[in-house]
Amino acid sequence: LQNNHLILNETIHKKYDTPILLAEKQQIITTLNKQQKLNTYVIWALLTLTFLGVILIIRGYIKQRNYKKRFKTIVQERNVLSEKNYAIEENATISDHINDAILEALTEFEKSNGFLRNDITLNSLAQQLNTNSNYLSKTINYQKKKNFSTYISDLRIEYCIDKIKKDATFRKYSIKGISEEIGFNNSESFSKAFYKSTGIYPSYFIKEIDKEYN
């Protein structure tokens, strides 16, 4: 009986216990391998996200630093219009007398803030200045070094910057309210024009001005 018992135990161990243990061992190894691969993927994903995060932080810092520089330039200098390369049209076809008359009329137009009207066009301004649109366009191109649309837009932006700096109530207006106040038809075109002229957006400029005066 004792011999039979020993033989039976050995048989059971070889036929049943050992295969089960080997199967469990293999299952554990497979699970560990999968977990190791998963951990590797997670580590690489975290490293990638960290790398991208660092890049975004650096870019944000550089962007803010550039905005700061542009803001200081705007505050320190009255004339905030950046130099632009426009094709200058020859003004030889206009006599000095007509050219001087148009320039004088444009000066009065700028002093009276006539550019704040949102319905102003080249033709309507030409009629207002008692000249024709062709002469007016050539004079602006030649003397102001810009086309009519940019000329009006830059005047509005310059006026807006000066008013934001001096008028605390004006600074409380919404971007839409400011854009309508200075002659733009919508806030999007105003923001684009402001950024094109200054290199920063009006919301940022207003925020920084508030910091300066508060």
FIGULUM-923659 format. One record per residue (C-alpha): residue number from 0; residue in one letter; x, y, z. Coordinates in nm, 3 decimals. Layout:
# residues N
> num; residu; east; north; up
> NUM; A; X; Y; Z $
...
***
This chain:
# residues 214
> num; residu; east; north; up
> 0; L; 0.000; 0.000; 0.000 $
> 1; Q; 0.283; 0.235; 0.087 $
> 2; N; 0.462; 0.162; -0.239 $
> 3; N; 0.141; 0.204; -0.433 $
> 4; H; 0.078; 0.534; -0.256 $
> 5; L; 0.422; 0.665; -0.349 $
> 6; I; 0.382; 0.555; -0.710 $
> 7; L; 0.036; 0.713; -0.725 $
> 8; N; 0.164; 1.045; -0.585 $
> 9; E; 0.448; 1.054; -0.835 $
> 10; T; 0.214; 0.972; -1.122 $
> 11; I; -0.035; 1.241; -1.018 $
> 12; H; 0.244; 1.499; -0.984 $
> 13; K; 0.388; 1.418; -1.327 $
> 14; K; 0.059; 1.394; -1.515 $
> 15; Y; -0.145; 1.666; -1.349 $
> 16; D; 0.041; 1.900; -1.112 $
> 17; T; 0.347; 1.965; -1.329 $
> 18; P; 0.156; 2.062; -1.650 $
> 19; I; -0.073; 2.290; -1.448 $
> 20; L; 0.224; 2.458; -1.278 $
> 21; L; 0.402; 2.500; -1.614 $
> 22; A; 0.089; 2.647; -1.769 $
> 23; E; 0.049; 2.890; -1.478 $
> 24; K; 0.417; 2.981; -1.504 $
> 25; Q; 0.383; 3.052; -1.876 $
> 26; Q; 0.071; 3.257; -1.815 $
> 27; I; 0.252; 3.463; -1.552 $
> 28; I; 0.548; 3.519; -1.788 $
> 29; T; 0.312; 3.626; -2.068 $
> 30; T; 0.128; 3.864; -1.836 $
> 31; L; 0.456; 4.014; -1.715 $
> 32; N; 0.576; 4.062; -2.073 $
> 33; K; 0.253; 4.238; -2.167 $
> 34; Q; 0.276; 4.455; -1.858 $
> 35; Q; 0.637; 4.541; -1.939 $
> 36; K; 0.542; 4.643; -2.294 $
> 37; L; 0.254; 4.849; -2.160 $
> 38; N; 0.483; 5.019; -1.911 $
> 39; T; 0.729; 5.095; -2.191 $
> 40; Y; 0.453; 5.253; -2.401 $
> 41; V; 0.334; 5.458; -2.104 $
> 42; I; 0.687; 5.579; -2.029 $
> 43; W; 0.744; 5.682; -2.391 $
> 44; A; 0.406; 5.854; -2.403 $
> 45; L; 0.484; 6.047; -2.085 $
> 46; L; 0.827; 6.144; -2.217 $
> 47; T; 0.673; 6.261; -2.544 $
> 48; L; 0.406; 6.464; -2.364 $
> 49; T; 0.669; 6.613; -2.135 $
> 50; F; 0.884; 6.708; -2.433 $
> 51; L; 0.589; 6.868; -2.612 $
> 52; G; 0.489; 7.045; -2.291 $
> 53; V; 0.837; 7.191; -2.251 $
> 54; I; 0.833; 7.310; -2.614 $
> 55; L; 0.492; 7.476; -2.566 $
> 56; I; 0.609; 7.643; -2.245 $
> 57; I; 0.922; 7.776; -2.417 $
> 58; R; 0.721; 7.898; -2.715 $
> 59; G; 0.470; 8.063; -2.484 $
> 60; Y; 0.748; 8.233; -2.292 $
> 61; I; 0.912; 8.361; -2.610 $
> 62; K; 0.575; 8.479; -2.741 $
> 63; Q; 0.498; 8.666; -2.419 $
> 64; R; 0.845; 8.820; -2.417 $
> 65; N; 0.800; 8.941; -2.776 $
> 66; Y; 0.457; 9.080; -2.687 $
> 67; K; 0.612; 9.266; -2.395 $
> 68; K; 0.875; 9.422; -2.622 $
> 69; R; 0.614; 9.527; -2.876 $
> 70; F; 0.392; 9.668; -2.603 $
> 71; K; 0.678; 9.881; -2.465 $
> 72; T; 0.754; 10.005; -2.814 $
> 73; I; 0.392; 10.109; -2.863 $
> 74; V; 0.376; 10.285; -2.526 $
> 75; Q; 0.704; 10.469; -2.574 $
> 76; E; 0.650; 10.580; -2.931 $
> 77; R; 0.356; 10.789; -3.050 $
> 78; N; 0.382; 10.661; -3.403 $
> 79; V; 0.308; 10.287; -3.384 $
> 80; L; 0.273; 10.218; -3.753 $
> 81; S; 0.526; 9.960; -3.867 $
> 82; E; 0.710; 10.022; -4.191 $
> 83; K; 0.555; 9.838; -4.483 $
> 84; N; 0.684; 9.798; -4.836 $
> 85; Y; 0.418; 9.922; -5.072 $
> 86; A; 0.460; 9.973; -5.441 $
> 87; I; 0.499; 10.350; -5.473 $
> 88; E; 0.316; 10.484; -5.772 $
> 89; E; 0.479; 10.770; -5.956 $
> 90; N; 0.310; 11.102; -5.887 $
> 91; A; 0.444; 11.280; -6.190 $
> 92; T; 0.096; 11.291; -6.346 $
> 93; I; -0.030; 11.520; -6.068 $
> 94; S; 0.078; 11.880; -6.054 $
> 95; D; 0.240; 12.016; -5.738 $
> 96; H; -0.056; 12.247; -5.686 $
> 97; I; -0.309; 11.961; -5.686 $
> 98; N; -0.080; 11.739; -5.480 $
> 99; D; -0.032; 12.009; -5.214 $
> 100; A; -0.405; 12.079; -5.205 $
> 101; I; -0.486; 11.711; -5.151 $
> 102; L; -0.220; 11.679; -4.879 $
> 103; E; -0.357; 11.984; -4.701 $
> 104; A; -0.708; 11.844; -4.720 $
> 105; L; -0.586; 11.507; -4.589 $
> 106; T; -0.423; 11.681; -4.293 $
> 107; E; -0.754; 11.845; -4.203 $
> 108; F; -0.929; 11.512; -4.257 $
> 109; E; -0.692; 11.345; -4.009 $
> 110; K; -0.726; 11.625; -3.752 $
> 111; S; -1.106; 11.601; -3.762 $
> 112; N; -1.092; 11.220; -3.715 $
> 113; G; -1.296; 11.174; -4.031 $
> 114; F; -1.144; 10.828; -4.068 $
> 115; L; -1.364; 10.704; -3.781 $
> 116; R; -1.668; 10.685; -4.009 $
> 117; N; -1.733; 10.321; -4.098 $
> 118; D; -1.882; 10.403; -4.438 $
> 119; I; -1.584; 10.594; -4.574 $
> 120; T; -1.455; 10.491; -4.916 $
> 121; L; -1.201; 10.624; -5.161 $
> 122; N; -1.477; 10.777; -5.374 $
> 123; S; -1.662; 10.935; -5.083 $
> 124; L; -1.343; 11.086; -4.942 $
> 125; A; -1.244; 11.216; -5.285 $
> 126; Q; -1.579; 11.393; -5.311 $
> 127; Q; -1.539; 11.529; -4.959 $
> 128; L; -1.194; 11.670; -5.048 $
> 129; N; -1.317; 11.811; -5.380 $
> 130; T; -1.088; 11.596; -5.593 $
> 131; N; -1.119; 11.273; -5.789 $
> 132; S; -1.046; 10.923; -5.664 $
> 133; N; -0.756; 10.871; -5.904 $
> 134; Y; -0.565; 11.177; -5.779 $
> 135; L; -0.643; 11.094; -5.419 $
> 136; S; -0.526; 10.735; -5.455 $
> 137; K; -0.200; 10.837; -5.621 $
> 138; T; -0.129; 11.103; -5.359 $
> 139; I; -0.183; 10.858; -5.074 $
> 140; N; 0.032; 10.594; -5.244 $
> 141; Y; 0.311; 10.838; -5.317 $
> 142; Q; 0.307; 11.052; -5.002 $
> 143; K; 0.185; 10.809; -4.737 $
> 144; K; 0.362; 10.506; -4.884 $
> 145; K; 0.049; 10.291; -4.852 $
> 146; N; -0.279; 10.219; -5.025 $
> 147; F; -0.607; 10.384; -4.924 $
> 148; S; -0.740; 10.090; -4.720 $
> 149; T; -0.422; 10.061; -4.514 $
> 150; Y; -0.403; 10.440; -4.475 $
> 151; I; -0.751; 10.450; -4.315 $
> 152; S; -0.688; 10.138; -4.106 $
> 153; D; -0.358; 10.271; -3.969 $
> 154; L; -0.516; 10.604; -3.876 $
> 155; R; -0.786; 10.421; -3.683 $
> 156; I; -0.536; 10.199; -3.502 $
> 157; E; -0.318; 10.495; -3.407 $
> 158; Y; -0.623; 10.681; -3.278 $
> 159; C; -0.735; 10.371; -3.087 $
> 160; I; -0.396; 10.323; -2.918 $
> 161; D; -0.385; 10.686; -2.808 $
> 162; K; -0.740; 10.670; -2.673 $
> 163; I; -0.677; 10.342; -2.486 $
> 164; K; -0.371; 10.498; -2.321 $
> 165; K; -0.555; 10.814; -2.215 $
> 166; D; -0.917; 10.711; -2.159 $
> 167; A; -0.986; 10.464; -1.874 $
> 168; T; -1.354; 10.441; -1.970 $
> 169; F; -1.265; 10.351; -2.328 $
> 170; R; -1.045; 10.068; -2.199 $
> 171; K; -1.352; 9.910; -2.038 $
> 172; Y; -1.528; 9.874; -2.372 $
> 173; S; -1.553; 9.531; -2.525 $
> 174; I; -1.339; 9.460; -2.832 $
> 175; K; -1.658; 9.476; -3.038 $
> 176; G; -1.749; 9.810; -2.883 $
> 177; I; -1.405; 9.955; -2.952 $
> 178; S; -1.406; 9.830; -3.310 $
> 179; E; -1.742; 9.998; -3.377 $
> 180; E; -1.629; 10.317; -3.204 $
> 181; I; -1.330; 10.361; -3.435 $
> 182; G; -1.499; 10.270; -3.762 $
> 183; F; -1.443; 9.898; -3.811 $
> 184; N; -1.740; 9.688; -3.915 $
> 185; N; -1.659; 9.397; -3.683 $
> 186; S; -1.423; 9.298; -3.404 $
> 187; E; -1.239; 9.040; -3.615 $
> 188; S; -1.124; 9.290; -3.878 $
> 189; F; -1.025; 9.531; -3.599 $
> 190; S; -0.816; 9.269; -3.417 $
> 191; K; -0.642; 9.166; -3.740 $
> 192; A; -0.566; 9.528; -3.828 $
> 193; F; -0.438; 9.599; -3.477 $
> 194; Y; -0.210; 9.294; -3.484 $
> 195; K; -0.087; 9.375; -3.836 $
> 196; S; 0.003; 9.729; -3.729 $
> 197; T; 0.149; 9.658; -3.383 $
> 198; G; 0.236; 9.289; -3.360 $
> 199; I; 0.005; 9.230; -3.061 $
> 200; Y; -0.370; 9.192; -3.014 $
> 201; P; -0.584; 9.471; -2.868 $
> 202; S; -0.697; 9.260; -2.570 $
> 203; Y; -0.334; 9.210; -2.465 $
> 204; F; -0.253; 9.578; -2.511 $
> 205; I; -0.551; 9.684; -2.298 $
> 206; K; -0.458; 9.437; -2.024 $
> 207; E; -0.099; 9.564; -2.011 $
> 208; I; -0.211; 9.928; -2.012 $
> 209; D; -0.438; 9.852; -1.716 $
> 210; K; -0.136; 9.711; -1.532 $
> 211; E; 0.062; 10.027; -1.606 $
> 212; Y; -0.204; 10.259; -1.466 $
> 213; N; -0.337; 10.046; -1.178 $
***
